């Protein structure tokens, strides 16, 4: 019985491999762009293949011409959609989010002060 106690063995096995490194914001953006381009190319390729049922698909979608243009190589988003996305998720929205978080922090401080006041008056 020269082995480690069972608790020790379990602890060492829990350590295991080190967790993967988290991506930076730039790496995340780049990976998203690369993977999106790759997936869109695969989708176009599949839509041109014999296994693809064009008639079934076209009968179910709202914009058959836009879909056909996409399969032919056109962008999957319109300029209007790009603008809407930029407005919602671009730099402008980040500053709005920061303002919202700042307001939340202020509210938390007010709550704490109110609690202290009510505690002191009760005692």
Backbone torsions as a table, in degrees:
resi	resn	phi	psi	omega
1	UNK	NA	57.8	-178.9
2	UNK	-95.5	7.5	-177.3
3	UNK	-81.4	166.8	175.6
4	UNK	-68.3	154.3	175.0
5	UNK	-61.7	154.0	-176.4
6	UNK	-54.6	-38.2	179.4
7	UNK	-60.0	-39.0	179.4
8	UNK	-64.5	-45.4	-177.9
9	UNK	-60.9	-43.7	-179.9
10	UNK	-63.2	-40.3	-178.6
11	UNK	-62.5	-44.1	-178.6
12	UNK	-68.2	-33.0	179.7
13	UNK	-73.8	-24.7	178.7
14	UNK	-68.7	-32.2	-178.2
15	UNK	-60.0	-50.2	175.1
16	UNK	50.6	-156.7	-179.9
17	UNK	-72.2	155.1	179.6
18	UNK	-69.9	147.1	-179.7
19	UNK	-64.8	152.4	-179.7
20	UNK	-65.7	152.6	179.0
21	UNK	-71.5	137.2	178.3
22	UNK	-75.8	147.3	-180.0
23	UNK	-75.7	148.4	171.0
24	UNK	-76.6	167.8	179.0
25	UNK	-58.3	-42.8	-179.4
26	UNK	-65.2	-43.9	179.2
27	UNK	-62.8	-38.9	179.2
28	UNK	-62.8	-46.8	179.3
29	UNK	-60.9	-46.3	-178.5
30	UNK	-62.5	-45.8	-179.8
31	UNK	-62.0	-40.1	178.1
32	UNK	-60.9	-43.9	-179.9
33	UNK	-65.4	-46.1	-178.4
34	UNK	-62.1	-48.1	-177.8
35	UNK	-66.9	-35.7	178.1
36	UNK	-65.3	-46.3	178.3
37	UNK	-59.0	-43.0	-179.3
38	UNK	-63.1	-45.0	-179.5
39	UNK	-66.3	-38.8	178.5
40	UNK	-65.3	-39.3	177.8
41	UNK	-64.0	-41.0	178.0
42	UNK	-64.1	-40.4	179.2
43	UNK	-64.2	-45.6	177.5
44	UNK	-59.3	-44.1	-179.7
45	UNK	-61.0	-44.5	179.6
46	UNK	-63.7	-40.3	-178.8
47	UNK	-65.5	-20.6	178.6
48	UNK	-93.6	-6.5	-175.7
49	UNK	-81.0	158.9	-179.9
50	UNK	-64.4	-25.0	-178.8
51	UNK	-72.8	-17.1	-175.7
52	UNK	-79.0	129.2	179.3
53	UNK	-93.9	91.4	-175.3
54	UNK	-61.6	-44.6	-176.3
55	UNK	-63.6	-41.9	179.1
56	UNK	-63.1	-43.6	-178.9
57	UNK	-65.7	-48.6	-177.1
58	UNK	-62.0	-33.8	-179.6
59	UNK	-70.4	-17.3	-176.7
60	UNK	-101.0	-13.7	-174.4
61	UNK	-99.4	156.2	-175.7
62	UNK	-77.8	-33.1	-175.7
63	UNK	-125.7	82.1	-178.2
64	UNK	-60.1	-36.9	-179.4
65	UNK	-65.8	-42.9	179.0
66	UNK	-62.3	-40.7	178.0
67	UNK	-62.9	-44.6	179.3
68	UNK	-62.3	-40.6	177.4
69	UNK	-61.8	-42.2	178.3
70	UNK	-60.5	-47.7	180.0
71	UNK	-61.3	-33.3	178.4
72	UNK	-76.1	-7.0	176.2
73	UNK	120.2	-3.2	179.7
74	UNK	-70.9	164.5	179.6
75	UNK	-63.4	150.1	179.1
76	UNK	-84.0	-6.7	177.9
77	UNK	-129.3	150.0	178.1
78	UNK	-89.9	161.8	176.3
79	UNK	-56.6	-37.4	178.3
80	UNK	-63.4	-40.0	178.5
81	UNK	-66.5	-37.5	177.6
82	UNK	-63.3	-45.2	179.5
83	UNK	-61.6	-44.1	180.0
84	UNK	-62.7	-40.1	179.8
85	UNK	-65.3	-42.9	179.2
86	UNK	-61.2	-41.7	179.5
87	UNK	-63.5	-41.3	-175.3
88	UNK	-79.7	-38.8	-173.1
89	UNK	-119.3	1.8	-177.1
90	UNK	-78.7	-163.6	-177.5
91	UNK	-61.9	-34.5	-179.7
92	UNK	-60.1	-42.5	-177.4
93	UNK	-69.0	-29.4	178.9
94	UNK	-63.8	-42.3	179.6
95	UNK	-66.8	-35.7	177.7
96	UNK	-65.6	-43.1	178.3
97	UNK	-60.0	-41.8	179.7
98	UNK	-61.7	-41.2	178.7
99	UNK	-62.8	-40.9	179.3
100	UNK	-61.8	-43.3	-179.5
101	UNK	-65.6	-37.7	178.9
102	UNK	-62.6	-41.9	177.6
103	UNK	-61.4	-42.3	179.5
104	UNK	-60.6	-41.4	-179.9
105	UNK	-62.6	-42.2	-179.9
106	UNK	-62.5	-42.0	179.4
107	UNK	-60.4	-41.6	-179.4
108	UNK	-61.1	-42.2	-179.0
109	UNK	-64.8	-40.7	178.7
110	UNK	-61.4	-42.4	179.7
111	UNK	-59.8	-43.6	-178.6
112	UNK	-63.8	-41.6	-179.8
113	UNK	-63.7	-42.1	179.2
114	UNK	-61.3	-40.3	179.9
115	UNK	-63.4	-42.6	-179.9
116	UNK	-63.2	-40.0	179.9
117	UNK	-64.4	-45.4	-177.9
118	UNK	-67.6	-34.0	178.7
119	UNK	-66.6	-42.3	-175.8
120	UNK	-71.2	-34.4	-179.0
121	UNK	-73.4	-28.0	-179.0
122	UNK	-77.0	-21.3	-173.1
123	UNK	-93.0	NA	NA
